C-alpha cells in the first residue's frame, strides 16, 4: 500500500535531517572532529532536525576552541 501525503512529508523531513547530519559530519571530519552519535531525527513541527548526540568532553572542548579561533 502506498504512503499517504503526510507520511511522504515526514519521510522527506527525515531525509532532510539526515542529509544535514551527513553534511555536518563531513565538515567536522575535514576539520578533524568526529561526533559518533550525529544523525538526522524526527521532525518537530514539520522542521527537519539533527541529533548531535553524545561526544567526549575533550572533543567538544577542542571543537569549541576551534570555532572560537575562527569566529
Secondary structure, DSSP 8 states (H G I E B T S, - for coil): ----HHHHHHHHHHHHHHHHHHHHHHHHHHTT---TT-EEEEEETTEEEEE-----HHHHHHHHHHHHHH-
